[in-house]
Amino acid sequence: MGRFRGKGGFGEVRECIRASDSQKFAVKMIRFNGLSEPKRESVRREAKLMRELCHENLVHCIENFEDPNYYYIIMELADEDLSKVILK
């Protein structure tokens, strides 16, 4: 994983690079350890909703997958952090 981009209540966001073409993306890594099954389902629903939303002002969800410890959401890499834009 690449450079740290941010942290939330369930995980963090880091840069990643696709090996086939060196394109940069953001990967949201949500910790599954210790989450109840209803919370895990909530994370899966969020990812499904992100894949279905399409708007010029939203980052596009590219892919998502999980392993026993994390749920990964691969997204476009935004130029700026939203919190920094809001605080301007």
Secondary structure as UniProt FT lines:
FT   STRAND          4..7
FT   STRAND          11..17
FT   TURN            19..21
FT   STRAND          24..31
FT   TURN            33..34
FT   HELIX           37..52
FT   TURN            56..57
FT   STRAND          61..66
FT   STRAND          70..76
FT   HELIX           82..86
//
